[in-house]
Amino acid sequence: MLQVAEAQGYNGEDLLRSLDLPIDPLAPNADLDSLIDGRYYSKIYRRVMWLLQDESFGLGLDHRTPAGSFRMLCLFIIHCETLEQALRRAAEFINFCHTLTETSNSNRRPIERLGDGTALYRFPENVGLVSDANASSTTMAHTMAIWRRFCQWLIGKPLELIGVHLQGDAPESAEYFEQLFGCEVRFACDHNAFLLAEYCLDCPLIHTEESLQKFLRNAPYHLLVSQEDDDSSLLSQMKRIVGSDLSHEFPSVVVMAEQLNMSVRTLRRRLKDLDTTYQRFKDELRQEHATRWLNQPELKVNAVSALLGFDEPSAFHRSFKKWTGMTPGEYRASRQSHMNIEKT
């Protein structure tokens, strides 16, 4: 990315100094194969993207992607009912963008349910990748891995892949690609595609525009790094400690720190590094579960309140309106109305 910026006339060393990072990838003795912290990568990415006004510069694409494109795509799909609806709308958005750049349209049939419990999700056929075959396969794989993590964020759970299909030729070793996706990877296929568990398509989207705004403030960090490896896995560990049953009392910050084998001070510092607090973690976890349960019409609002551990439904109503700007009933009605529009 720094080399791309320098090729456009920017001084890479000045750029790094302005970010005040404790690393210098441009140093004469720098090991170009070494890994760097995802947060440093994100800071460089955001700065270079802002300078070049191109969100895809780091992916080797021939056509410029204007800054703000990903945000607009997110706003276009965030109110969809299920992941399948979101993926279909994303394909519509990408097709429209292709008409603006006068490139051929991407696949108009992105999703195919195969009838055996699996489904095929095809990526755009024309992504304008660099011409080098090896670089193209790697670039496409990274693009697909980023998109998988975005889908996982949308539904709040893993996107179970059965296999990955890539159009590029097979490399000498496919081990890297298999580690990237955790499943079988096939090359020289007709499409770049995910073979995924069909139930994933029916998973409801759990986020709102409010939680999307926070996600975008931290982008692309959570899309570029593995959630198992990065520091944000702290939040995943905390979620596992709390568990899926929120009806019981939330562990105090002291208990949580003990469970994580760290001091309260260290826990608060690490949460601050992730731009959050323990109270915000609790609120966002409750909101995440609340939106998921409110999307299940068989559950009464009072039942959702009890599942979240609120002593009184009125307290849940106040908290949910603070989180989303709507009461639980208004949120449920808006989702139902949106679903009816989608059906028509």
C-alpha positions in Angstrom: 0.0 0.0 0.0 2.8 2.4 0.8 4.4 1.6 -2.6 1.1 2.3 -4.3 1.0 5.7 -2.5 4.6 6.5 -3.5 3.8 5.6 -7.1 1.1 8.3 -7.0 3.6 10.9 -5.8 3.2 10.7 -2.0 6.1 10.4 0.4 5.8 7.1 2.2 8.1 8.1 5.1 6.1 11.3 5.7 2.9 9.3 5.6 4.2 6.8 8.3 5.5 9.7 10.5 2.0 11.3 10.4 0.5 8.1 11.7 3.0 7.8 14.6 3.3 4.1 14.3 6.0 2.0 16.2 6.9 0.2 13.0 8.6 1.2 9.8 8.0 -1.2 6.8 10.0 1.1 4.6 13.2 0.8 6.7 16.2 -0.6 4.7 16.5 -3.6 7.0 12.7 -4.3 7.2 11.6 -7.9 6.7 8.9 -7.6 4.1 7.6 -11.1 4.9 7.0 -10.4 8.6 3.4 -9.8 9.9 2.3 -6.6 11.4 -0.4 -5.8 13.9 -3.8 -5.5 12.2 -4.5 -2.1 13.8 -1.3 -0.6 12.2 -2.3 -2.1 8.9 -5.8 -0.5 9.2 -4.4 2.9 10.0 -2.1 2.7 6.9 -5.0 1.4 4.8 -7.4 4.2 5.8 -4.8 6.9 5.3 -3.8 5.7 1.8 -7.4 5.1 0.8 -8.2 8.7 1.8 -5.3 10.0 -0.1 -6.1 8.0 -3.3 -9.9 8.1 -2.9 -9.9 4.5 -4.0 -11.2 1.7 -1.7 -9.8 -1.1 -3.8 -6.3 0.0 -4.4 -4.8 -2.7 -2.2 -6.6 -5.5 -4.0 -5.0 -5.2 -7.4 -8.2 -4.1 -9.3 -8.1 -2.3 -12.6 -11.0 -0.1 -11.9 -11.1 2.5 -9.2 -13.6 2.0 -6.4 -14.6 5.5 -5.1 -14.2 6.1 -1.4 -17.6 5.5 0.3 -18.6 2.6 -2.0 -18.5 0.0 0.7 -20.5 2.2 3.1 -23.2 2.7 0.5 -23.3 -1.1 -0.1 -23.7 -1.7 3.6 -26.6 0.8 3.9 -28.2 -0.8 0.9 -28.3 -4.2 2.5 -28.4 -3.6 6.3 -32.2 -3.7 6.6 -32.5 -7.0 4.7 -34.2 -9.8 6.6 -31.8 -12.7 5.9 -28.3 -13.2 4.6 -29.7 -14.5 1.3 -31.6 -11.3 0.7 -28.5 -9.3 1.6 -26.3 -11.2 -0.8 -28.8 -10.8 -3.6 -29.1 -7.0 -2.9 -25.3 -6.8 -2.8 -25.2 -8.4 -6.3 -27.7 -5.8 -7.5 -25.5 -3.0 -6.1 -22.3 -4.4 -7.7 -24.2 -4.8 -11.1 -25.3 -1.2 -10.9 -21.7 0.0 -10.1 -20.4 -2.0 -13.1 -22.8 -0.1 -15.4 -21.2 3.2 -14.2 -17.7 2.0 -15.1 -19.0 0.4 -18.4 -17.7 -3.0 -17.4 -19.7 -6.2 -18.0 -22.2 -7.1 -15.4 -21.5 -9.7 -12.8 -23.5 -12.8 -12.4 -27.2 -12.1 -12.1 -27.8 -15.5 -10.4 -25.5 -15.2 -7.4 -27.2 -17.9 -5.2 -28.2 -21.4 -6.1 -29.7 -23.8 -3.6 -28.5 -27.3 -4.6 -31.2 -29.3 -2.8 -28.8 -31.4 -0.7 -28.4 -29.0 2.3 -25.8 -26.9 0.5 -25.9 -23.8 -1.6 -23.6 -22.1 -4.1 -22.8 -18.4 -3.8 -21.1 -17.1 -6.9 -18.9 -14.0 -6.8 -19.0 -11.4 -9.6 -17.5 -12.9 -12.8 -15.8 -9.7 -13.9 -13.9 -8.2 -11.0 -11.2 -6.5 -13.0 -8.3 -8.3 -11.4 -4.7 -8.0 -12.3 -3.6 -10.1 -15.2 -1.0 -12.2 -13.5 -2.6 -15.6 -12.8 -0.9 -16.3 -9.4 -1.6 -12.8 -8.2 -5.2 -13.0 -9.4 -5.9 -16.2 -7.5 -4.4 -14.8 -4.3 -6.2 -11.5 -4.7 -9.5 -13.2 -5.3 -9.0 -15.5 -2.4 -8.3 -12.5 -0.1 -11.3 -10.7 -1.4 -13.5 -13.7 -0.7 -12.1 -14.1 2.8 -12.9 -10.5 3.5 -16.4 -10.9 2.3 -16.9 -14.1 4.4 -15.9 -12.1 7.5 -18.4 -9.4 6.6 -21.2 -12.0 6.2 -20.2 -13.4 9.6 -20.5 -10.0 11.1 -23.9 -9.5 9.5 -25.4 -12.7 11.0 -23.3 -12.8 14.2 -22.2 -16.4 13.7 -19.7 -18.4 11.5 -20.4 -18.8 7.8 -20.0 -22.6 7.4 -18.1 -23.3 4.2 -18.1 -26.8 2.6 -15.7 -25.7 -0.1 -14.3 -22.8 -2.1 -14.1 -22.6 -5.9 -11.5 -20.4 -7.6 -11.3 -19.7 -11.4 -7.5 -19.3 -11.2 -5.1 -22.2 -11.9 -3.9 -24.3 -9.0 -0.7 -23.1 -7.4 2.2 -25.4 -6.5 0.8 -25.7 -3.0 -2.8 -25.0 -2.0 -2.0 -25.2 1.7 -2.2 -21.5 2.2 -5.6 -21.2 0.6 -7.0 -24.1 2.7 -5.7 -22.5 5.9 -7.3 -19.2 4.8 -10.8 -20.8 4.5 -10.5 -23.9 6.6 -12.0 -26.2 3.9 -11.3 -27.8 0.5 -10.3 -25.3 -2.2 -10.7 -26.2 -5.9 -9.0 -24.3 -8.7 -9.7 -23.9 -12.5 -13.5 -23.7 -11.7 -16.2 -22.0 -13.8 -16.8 -19.5 -11.1 -15.3 -17.9 -8.0 -17.8 -19.3 -5.4 -18.5 -20.5 -1.9 -20.1 -23.9 -1.4 -21.8 -23.3 1.9 -24.3 -24.9 4.3 -27.7 -23.9 3.1 -29.0 -22.9 6.5 -26.6 -19.9 6.5 -28.7 -18.2 3.9 -31.7 -18.2 6.2 -29.8 -16.6 9.1 -31.3 -13.2 10.1 -29.2 -10.1 10.0 -28.7 -9.0 13.6 -27.4 -5.4 13.1 -28.9 -2.0 12.7 -27.6 1.2 11.1 -26.3 2.3 14.5 -24.1 -0.8 15.0 -23.1 -0.5 11.3 -21.8 3.0 11.9 -19.5 1.6 14.7 -18.4 -1.2 12.4 -17.5 1.2 9.6 -15.5 3.4 12.0 -13.2 0.4 12.7 -13.1 -0.9 9.1 -11.2 -2.5 7.6 -9.6 -4.0 10.7 -12.2 -6.6 11.5 -12.4 -7.7 7.9 -8.7 -8.0 7.3 -7.7 -10.1 10.3 -8.8 -13.4 11.6 -11.1 -13.1 14.6 -9.3 -16.1 16.1 -5.9 -14.4 15.9 -6.5 -10.7 16.5 -6.8 -8.7 19.7 -10.5 -8.3 19.2 -10.8 -12.0 20.1 -10.9 -10.7 23.6 -14.5 -9.8 22.9 -15.1 -13.3 21.6 -13.7 -14.7 24.8 -15.9 -12.5 26.8 -19.0 -13.6 24.9 -18.1 -17.2 25.5 -17.8 -16.5 29.2 -21.2 -14.8 29.3 -22.7 -17.6 27.2 -25.9 -17.5 25.2 -28.2 -17.4 28.2 -28.5 -13.7 29.2 -31.4 -14.3 31.6 -28.9 -14.7 34.5 -27.0 -11.8 36.1 -24.2 -10.5 34.0 -20.7 -11.2 35.5 -19.2 -8.1 37.0 -16.1 -6.6 35.5 -14.1 -8.1 38.4 -15.4 -11.6 37.7 -14.8 -11.2 34.0 -11.2 -10.1 34.6 -10.7 -13.1 36.8 -12.1 -15.4 34.2 -9.7 -13.9 31.6 -6.7 -14.2 34.0 -6.0 -10.5 34.0 -6.4 -7.5 36.3 -9.4 -5.2 36.0 -7.0 -2.4 35.0 -5.6 -4.6 32.1 -9.1 -5.5 31.0 -10.3 -1.9 30.9 -7.1 -0.9 29.0 -7.6 -3.6 26.4 -11.2 -2.7 25.9 -10.2 0.9 25.5 -7.7 -0.2 22.8 -10.7 -1.7 21.0 -12.7 1.6 21.4 -15.2 0.2 23.8 -16.0 -0.2 27.5 -17.3 -3.1 29.7 -20.7 -1.4 29.9 -20.8 -0.9 26.1 -19.9 -4.5 25.7 -22.8 -5.6 27.8 -25.2 -3.2 26.0 -24.1 -4.3 22.6 -24.3 -8.0 23.5 -27.9 -7.5 24.8 -28.8 -5.5 21.7 -27.3 -8.3 19.4 -29.4 -10.9 21.1 -32.5 -8.7 21.3 -32.6 -8.0 17.6 -32.0 -11.7 16.8 -34.9 -12.8 19.1 -37.2 -10.0 18.0 -36.8 -11.4 14.5 -38.5 -14.6 15.8 -42.2 -13.7 15.7 -43.2 -16.6 17.9 -41.5 -14.9 20.8 -43.5 -12.2 22.6 -41.7 -9.0 23.5 -42.0 -9.7 27.2 -40.4 -13.1 26.6 -37.5 -11.4 24.9 -37.2 -9.1 27.8 -36.9 -12.0 30.2 -34.4 -13.8 28.0 -32.2 -10.7 28.2 -32.3 -10.7 32.0 -34.5 -7.5 32.5 -36.5 -7.5 35.6 -39.2 -5.4 34.1 -40.3 -5.2 30.4 -40.4 -1.4 30.7 -36.7 -1.4 31.4 -36.1 -3.4 28.2 -38.3 -1.0 26.2 -36.3 2.0 27.5 -32.9 0.3 26.8 -33.9 -0.9 23.3 -35.1 2.5 22.3 -31.8 4.0 23.5 -29.9 1.4 21.4 -31.9 1.7 18.2 -34.2 4.7 18.4 -37.2 2.4 18.3 -39.3 0.5 20.8 -39.2 -3.4 20.4 -42.7 -3.3 19.0 -41.7 -0.6 16.4 -38.6 -2.5 15.5 -40.5 -5.8 15.0 -43.2 -4.0 12.9 -40.6 -2.3 10.7 -38.9 -5.6 10.0 -42.3 -7.3 9.2 -43.2 -4.4 6.9 -39.8 -4.6 5.2 -40.2 -8.4 4.7 -43.6 -7.9 3.1 -42.2 -5.4 0.7 -39.4 -7.8 -0.2 -42.0 -10.5 -0.9 -43.9 -8.3 -3.2 
